[in-house]
Amino acid sequence: MSRIAKKPLSLPKGVEFNIDGQAVNIKGSKGSLDYQVHQSVAVEKEEETIKFRPLDTDDRSAWAMAGTMRALAANMVQGVSQGFEKKLQLVGVGYRAQAKGSQVNLSLGFSH
């Protein structure tokens, strides 16, 4: 049984979670995301928490899929509420990076 699927997903303030059959829509201050929940997983909304459970509780793959769907939803909630950020480090000789407006120009590898 999936430990991740057993944990309810709590929604932060300002995030809307809408369920229409197997379609899920998540809206927040940073945007809106949609995805389809696997047919072996049921989604239940209770006030400010979301629960994912398999339709067949004896099926191990259904538990695994419920955990996967919960993890995807948690990442989507974080993305629409806080966003994601990745800091890059260029280590070595001959690597260059230049910021031009909203674009980054990377010079990596051999020049010839």
C-alpha positions in Angstrom: 0.0 0.0 0.0 1.2 3.5 -0.9 2.1 5.7 2.1 1.9 8.8 -0.1 -1.7 8.0 -1.2 -2.8 7.7 2.4 -1.8 11.3 3.3 -4.4 13.9 2.5 -3.3 16.9 0.4 -4.0 20.2 2.1 -4.7 23.2 -0.1 -3.1 26.6 0.7 -5.1 29.8 0.7 -5.8 31.1 -2.7 -5.7 27.7 -4.5 -8.9 26.3 -6.1 -9.1 22.6 -6.7 -12.0 21.5 -9.0 -13.0 17.9 -9.9 -15.1 17.1 -12.9 -15.3 13.3 -13.2 -11.7 12.3 -13.7 -10.6 15.7 -14.8 -8.9 17.9 -12.2 -8.3 21.7 -12.5 -6.0 23.6 -10.1 -6.0 27.4 -10.1 -3.7 29.7 -8.1 -2.0 33.1 -8.3 0.7 31.8 -10.7 -1.7 30.1 -13.2 -4.0 27.2 -13.9 -3.2 23.5 -14.5 -5.3 20.6 -15.7 -4.8 16.8 -15.7 -6.7 13.6 -16.0 -6.7 11.2 -13.0 -6.1 7.5 -13.8 -9.3 5.5 -14.0 -8.3 3.3 -11.1 -8.1 6.3 -8.7 -10.9 8.1 -6.9 -10.5 11.8 -5.8 -12.5 13.3 -3.0 -12.5 16.9 -1.9 -13.3 17.7 1.8 -13.2 21.4 2.5 -9.5 22.3 2.3 -8.1 18.8 1.9 -8.0 16.4 -1.1 -7.9 12.6 -0.7 -6.8 10.1 -3.3 -7.7 6.4 -3.0 -7.7 3.4 -5.3 -11.0 2.0 -6.4 -9.8 -1.5 -5.7 -8.0 -1.5 -2.3 -6.6 -5.0 -2.8 -4.7 -4.0 -6.0 -1.1 -3.0 -5.4 -0.8 -1.2 -8.7 -3.9 0.9 -7.9 -2.3 2.0 -4.6 0.8 2.9 -6.5 -1.2 4.9 -9.1 -3.1 6.7 -6.3 0.3 7.7 -4.7 1.5 9.0 -8.1 -1.7 11.0 -8.7 -1.4 12.5 -5.2 2.3 13.5 -5.8 1.4 15.0 -9.2 -1.4 17.1 -7.6 0.9 18.2 -4.8 3.5 19.4 -7.3 0.8 21.2 -9.3 -0.5 22.9 -6.2 3.0 24.1 -5.3 3.5 25.3 -8.9 0.3 27.4 -9.0 0.8 28.9 -5.5 4.6 29.4 -5.0 6.2 28.5 -8.4 9.4 26.6 -8.9 13.0 27.9 -9.0 16.2 26.2 -10.0 19.6 27.8 -9.5 22.3 26.7 -12.0 26.1 26.6 -11.3 28.6 26.6 -14.1 31.8 24.9 -12.9 34.9 24.7 -15.1 37.0 26.6 -17.6 35.5 28.1 -20.7 31.8 28.1 -19.7 30.0 31.4 -20.2 26.5 32.5 -19.4 24.9 35.9 -20.3 21.5 37.2 -19.4 19.8 39.1 -22.2 16.4 40.3 -21.0 14.3 37.2 -20.3 16.7 34.9 -22.2 19.9 33.2 -21.0 22.7 32.5 -23.5 24.9 29.6 -22.5 28.3 28.9 -24.2 29.2 25.3 -23.2 31.6 22.8 -24.7 34.2 23.1 -27.4 34.5 26.2 -29.6 35.8 24.3 -32.6 
